[in-house]
């Protein structure tokens, strides 16, 4: 992923930060398929990518 793609991904993830509130308010069963789990995966990827 190039620098511009990393910046764009970070901006999208920041935009979706409100999903965390919805994720925390939902049941454990619903969390497994919640979009926030994907946001967490991408944030972890981005952190690893920017720490190279």
Biopython code that builds the backbone (N, CA, C, O; Angstrom):
import numpy as np
from Bio.PDB.StructureBuilder import StructureBuilder

atoms = [
    (1, "UNK", "N", (0.851, -1.157, 0.000)),
    (1, "UNK", "CA", (0.000, 0.000, 0.000)),
    (1, "UNK", "C", (0.911, 1.238, 0.000)),
    (1, "UNK", "O", (1.862, 1.322, 0.777)),
    (2, "UNK", "N", (0.605, 2.183, -0.874)),
    (2, "UNK", "CA", (1.441, 3.377, -0.918)),
    (2, "UNK", "C", (0.984, 4.396, 0.130)),
    (2, "UNK", "O", (-0.022, 4.195, 0.810)),
    (3, "UNK", "N", (1.741, 5.494, 0.246)),
    (3, "UNK", "CA", (1.460, 6.483, 1.285)),
    (3, "UNK", "C", (0.065, 7.097, 1.142)),
    (3, "UNK", "O", (-0.640, 7.258, 2.137)),
    (4, "UNK", "N", (-0.336, 7.438, -0.074)),
    (4, "UNK", "CA", (-1.650, 8.033, -0.285)),
    (4, "UNK", "C", (-2.758, 7.057, 0.087)),
    (4, "UNK", "O", (-3.769, 7.468, 0.656)),
    (5, "UNK", "N", (-2.594, 5.793, -0.216)),
    (5, "UNK", "CA", (-3.590, 4.787, 0.148)),
    (5, "UNK", "C", (-3.690, 4.655, 1.666)),
    (5, "UNK", "O", (-4.789, 4.512, 2.203)),
    (6, "UNK", "N", (-2.563, 4.701, 2.356)),
    (6, "UNK", "CA", (-2.572, 4.634, 3.819)),
    (6, "UNK", "C", (-3.295, 5.835, 4.414)),
    (6, "UNK", "O", (-4.070, 5.694, 5.359)),
    (7, "UNK", "N", (-3.041, 7.010, 3.862)),
    (7, "UNK", "CA", (-3.713, 8.221, 4.335)),
    (7, "UNK", "C", (-5.211, 8.118, 4.098)),
    (7, "UNK", "O", (-6.003, 8.458, 4.977)),
    (8, "UNK", "N", (-5.600, 7.658, 2.931)),
    (8, "UNK", "CA", (-7.025, 7.520, 2.605)),
    (8, "UNK", "C", (-7.701, 6.505, 3.516)),
    (8, "UNK", "O", (-8.810, 6.737, 3.997)),
    (9, "UNK", "N", (-7.039, 5.395, 3.749)),
    (9, "UNK", "CA", (-7.600, 4.381, 4.639)),
    (9, "UNK", "C", (-7.764, 4.942, 6.044)),
    (9, "UNK", "O", (-8.791, 4.709, 6.681)),
    (10, "UNK", "N", (-6.793, 5.661, 6.528)),
    (10, "UNK", "CA", (-6.872, 6.251, 7.861)),
    (10, "UNK", "C", (-8.041, 7.228, 7.944)),
    (10, "UNK", "O", (-8.742, 7.261, 8.956)),
    (11, "UNK", "N", (-8.261, 8.017, 6.907)),
    (11, "UNK", "CA", (-9.370, 8.965, 6.899)),
    (11, "UNK", "C", (-10.717, 8.255, 6.919)),
    (11, "UNK", "O", (-11.632, 8.684, 7.622)),
    (12, "UNK", "N", (-10.849, 7.182, 6.159)),
    (12, "UNK", "CA", (-12.095, 6.415, 6.139)),
    (12, "UNK", "C", (-12.353, 5.797, 7.515)),
    (12, "UNK", "O", (-13.479, 5.825, 8.013)),
    (13, "UNK", "N", (-11.318, 5.247, 8.118)),
    (13, "UNK", "CA", (-11.477, 4.636, 9.435)),
    (13, "UNK", "C", (-11.857, 5.673, 10.478)),
    (13, "UNK", "O", (-12.673, 5.397, 11.358)),
    (14, "UNK", "N", (-11.279, 6.855, 10.390)),
    (14, "UNK", "CA", (-11.630, 7.933, 11.313)),
    (14, "UNK", "C", (-13.091, 8.333, 11.128)),
    (14, "UNK", "O", (-13.798, 8.596, 12.101)),
    (15, "UNK", "N", (-13.529, 8.375, 9.901)),
    (15, "UNK", "CA", (-14.914, 8.725, 9.588)),
    (15, "UNK", "C", (-15.888, 7.714, 10.201)),
    (15, "UNK", "O", (-16.981, 8.077, 10.635)),
    (16, "UNK", "N", (-15.482, 6.458, 10.230)),
    (16, "UNK", "CA", (-16.339, 5.391, 10.727)),
    (16, "UNK", "C", (-16.207, 5.163, 12.238)),
    (16, "UNK", "O", (-16.753, 4.193, 12.765)),
    (17, "UNK", "N", (-15.506, 6.024, 12.919)),
    (17, "UNK", "CA", (-15.258, 5.838, 14.351)),
    (17, "UNK", "C", (-16.543, 5.738, 15.165)),
    (17, "UNK", "O", (-16.557, 5.082, 16.207)),
    (18, "UNK", "N", (-17.614, 6.370, 14.716)),
    (18, "UNK", "CA", (-18.890, 6.295, 15.444)),
    (18, "UNK", "C", (-19.456, 4.881, 15.482)),
    (18, "UNK", "O", (-20.313, 4.582, 16.313)),
    (19, "UNK", "N", (-18.993, 4.021, 14.605)),
    (19, "UNK", "CA", (-19.466, 2.633, 14.611)),
    (19, "UNK", "C", (-19.105, 1.932, 15.923)),
    (19, "UNK", "O", (-19.761, 0.968, 16.317)),
    (20, "UNK", "N", (-18.078, 2.410, 16.586)),
    (20, "UNK", "CA", (-17.676, 1.801, 17.855)),
    (20, "UNK", "C", (-18.810, 1.879, 18.875)),
    (20, "UNK", "O", (-19.055, 0.918, 19.605)),
    (21, "UNK", "N", (-19.498, 3.013, 18.929)),
    (21, "UNK", "CA", (-20.609, 3.183, 19.868)),
    (21, "UNK", "C", (-21.706, 2.160, 19.588)),
    (21, "UNK", "O", (-22.242, 1.549, 20.512)),
    (22, "UNK", "N", (-22.030, 1.980, 18.334)),
    (22, "UNK", "CA", (-23.053, 1.010, 17.957)),
    (22, "UNK", "C", (-22.595, -0.408, 18.300)),
    (22, "UNK", "O", (-23.378, -1.218, 18.796)),
    (23, "UNK", "N", (-21.334, -0.696, 18.034)),
    (23, "UNK", "CA", (-20.749, -2.004, 18.332)),
    (23, "UNK", "C", (-20.845, -2.312, 19.826)),
    (23, "UNK", "O", (-21.224, -3.414, 20.221)),
    (24, "UNK", "N", (-20.498, -1.328, 20.646)),
    (24, "UNK", "CA", (-20.523, -1.524, 22.096)),
    (24, "UNK", "C", (-21.941, -1.689, 22.634)),
    (24, "UNK", "O", (-22.141, -2.309, 23.678)),
    (25, "UNK", "N", (-22.914, -1.143, 21.933)),
    (25, "UNK", "CA", (-24.301, -1.217, 22.383)),
    (25, "UNK", "C", (-25.017, -2.490, 21.933)),
    (25, "UNK", "O", (-26.117, -2.780, 22.401)),
    (26, "UNK", "N", (-24.411, -3.235, 21.043)),
    (26, "UNK", "CA", (-25.071, -4.419, 20.498)),
    (26, "UNK", "C", (-24.729, -5.671, 21.311)),
    (26, "UNK", "O", (-23.791, -5.670, 22.107)),
    (27, "UNK", "N", (-25.485, -6.709, 21.102)),
    (27, "UNK", "CA", (-25.268, -7.966, 21.836)),
    (27, "UNK", "C", (-24.002, -8.666, 21.339)),
    (27, "UNK", "O", (-23.518, -8.401, 20.239)),
    (28, "UNK", "N", (-23.482, -9.559, 22.169)),
    (28, "UNK", "CA", (-22.291, -10.323, 21.782)),
    (28, "UNK", "C", (-22.516, -11.108, 20.500)),
    (28, "UNK", "O", (-21.606, -11.238, 19.681)),
    (29, "UNK", "N", (-23.717, -11.628, 20.325)),
    (29, "UNK", "CA", (-24.033, -12.407, 19.125)),
    (29, "UNK", "C", (-23.966, -11.553, 17.865)),
    (29, "UNK", "O", (-23.497, -12.004, 16.820)),
    (30, "UNK", "N", (-24.438, -10.320, 17.977)),
    (30, "UNK", "CA", (-24.450, -9.423, 16.822)),
    (30, "UNK", "C", (-23.067, -8.847, 16.529)),
    (30, "UNK", "O", (-22.790, -8.452, 15.397)),
    (31, "UNK", "N", (-22.201, -8.794, 17.535)),
    (31, "UNK", "CA", (-20.862, -8.231, 17.349)),
    (31, "UNK", "C", (-20.024, -9.025, 16.361)),
    (31, "UNK", "O", (-19.181, -8.457, 15.666)),
    (32, "UNK", "N", (-20.241, -10.305, 16.293)),
    (32, "UNK", "CA", (-19.434, -11.153, 15.408)),
    (32, "UNK", "C", (-19.534, -10.715, 13.946)),
    (32, "UNK", "O", (-18.578, -10.874, 13.186)),
    (33, "UNK", "N", (-20.668, -10.172, 13.551)),
    (33, "UNK", "CA", (-20.861, -9.754, 12.164)),
    (33, "UNK", "C", (-20.947, -8.238, 12.007)),
    (33, "UNK", "O", (-21.358, -7.743, 10.958)),
    (34, "UNK", "N", (-20.565, -7.512, 13.034)),
    (34, "UNK", "CA", (-20.649, -6.049, 12.993)),
    (34, "UNK", "C", (-19.490, -5.475, 12.169)),
    (34, "UNK", "O", (-18.380, -6.006, 12.202)),
    (35, "UNK", "N", (-19.745, -4.415, 11.447)),
    (35, "UNK", "CA", (-18.731, -3.776, 10.608)),
    (35, "UNK", "C", (-17.540, -3.293, 11.429)),
    (35, "UNK", "O", (-16.430, -3.197, 10.905)),
    (36, "UNK", "N", (-17.749, -2.993, 12.684)),
    (36, "UNK", "CA", (-16.652, -2.488, 13.513)),
    (36, "UNK", "C", (-15.528, -3.510, 13.655)),
    (36, "UNK", "O", (-14.368, -3.127, 13.802)),
    (37, "UNK", "N", (-15.848, -4.790, 13.614)),
    (37, "UNK", "CA", (-14.782, -5.794, 13.681)),
    (37, "UNK", "C", (-13.853, -5.653, 12.477)),
    (37, "UNK", "O", (-12.644, -5.850, 12.603)),
    (38, "UNK", "N", (-14.402, -5.317, 11.323)),
    (38, "UNK", "CA", (-13.581, -5.094, 10.133)),
    (38, "UNK", "C", (-12.773, -3.807, 10.252)),
    (38, "UNK", "O", (-11.638, -3.733, 9.781)),
    (39, "UNK", "N", (-13.357, -2.802, 10.879)),
    (39, "UNK", "CA", (-12.642, -1.549, 11.102)),
    (39, "UNK", "C", (-11.421, -1.817, 11.987)),
    (39, "UNK", "O", (-10.335, -1.300, 11.723)),
    (40, "UNK", "N", (-11.598, -2.619, 13.030)),
    (40, "UNK", "CA", (-10.477, -2.958, 13.907)),
    (40, "UNK", "C", (-9.368, -3.676, 13.155)),
    (40, "UNK", "O", (-8.189, -3.385, 13.358)),
    (41, "UNK", "N", (-9.732, -4.600, 12.301)),
    (41, "UNK", "CA", (-8.738, -5.336, 11.502)),
    (41, "UNK", "C", (-7.938, -4.368, 10.632)),
    (41, "UNK", "O", (-6.712, -4.458, 10.560)),
    (42, "UNK", "N", (-8.632, -3.453, 9.979)),
    (42, "UNK", "CA", (-7.960, -2.497, 9.104)),
    (42, "UNK", "C", (-7.099, -1.505, 9.889)),
    (42, "UNK", "O", (-6.034, -1.105, 9.420)),
    (43, "UNK", "N", (-7.551, -1.110, 11.069)),
    (43, "UNK", "CA", (-6.736, -0.228, 11.897)),
    (43, "UNK", "C", (-5.451, -0.926, 12.318)),
    (43, "UNK", "O", (-4.382, -0.315, 12.323)),
    (44, "UNK", "N", (-5.549, -2.189, 12.667)),
    (44, "UNK", "CA", (-4.357, -2.955, 13.044)),
    (44, "UNK", "C", (-3.411, -3.085, 11.857)),
    (44, "UNK", "O", (-2.195, -2.963, 12.010)),
    (45, "UNK", "N", (-3.968, -3.332, 10.678)),
    (45, "UNK", "CA", (-3.152, -3.417, 9.469)),
    (45, "UNK", "C", (-2.430, -2.092, 9.228)),
    (45, "UNK", "O", (-1.230, -2.067, 8.954)),
    (46, "UNK", "N", (-3.170, -1.005, 9.333)),
    (46, "UNK", "CA", (-2.616, 0.309, 9.068)),
    (46, "UNK", "C", (-1.501, 0.634, 10.065)),
    (46, "UNK", "O", (-0.477, 1.197, 9.678)),
    (47, "UNK", "N", (-1.683, 0.296, 11.314)),
    (47, "UNK", "CA", (-0.647, 0.525, 12.320)),
    (47, "UNK", "C", (0.617, -0.262, 11.981)),
    (47, "UNK", "O", (1.731, 0.244, 12.118)),
    (48, "UNK", "N", (0.434, -1.484, 11.545)),
    (48, "UNK", "CA", (1.589, -2.303, 11.150)),
    (48, "UNK", "C", (2.251, -1.761, 9.905)),
    (48, "UNK", "O", (3.476, -1.786, 9.785)),
    (49, "UNK", "N", (1.452, -1.275, 8.983)),
    (49, "UNK", "CA", (1.967, -0.754, 7.726)),
    (49, "UNK", "C", (2.749, 0.547, 7.951)),
    (49, "UNK", "O", (3.776, 0.772, 7.310)),
    (50, "UNK", "N", (2.272, 1.389, 8.846)),
    (50, "UNK", "CA", (2.932, 2.676, 9.057)),
    (50, "UNK", "C", (4.140, 2.563, 9.972)),
    (50, "UNK", "O", (4.932, 3.500, 10.070)),
    (51, "UNK", "N", (4.291, 1.428, 10.642)),
    (51, "UNK", "CA", (5.441, 1.244, 11.533)),
    (51, "UNK", "C", (6.608, 0.560, 10.839)),
    (51, "UNK", "O", (7.562, 0.159, 11.506)),
    (52, "UNK", "N", (6.559, 0.417, 9.537)),
    (52, "UNK", "CA", (7.645, -0.241, 8.805)),
    (52, "UNK", "C", (8.887, 0.598, 8.771)),
    (52, "UNK", "O", (9.894, 0.187, 8.194)),
]
sb = StructureBuilder()
sb.init_structure("model")
sb.init_model(0)
sb.init_chain("A")
sb.init_seg("    ")
for serial, (resi, resn, name, xyz) in enumerate(atoms, 1):
    if name == "N":
        sb.init_residue(resn, " ", resi, " ")
    sb.init_atom(name, np.array(xyz, "f"), 0.0, 1.0, " ", f" {name:<3s}", serial, name[0])
structure = sb.get_structure()
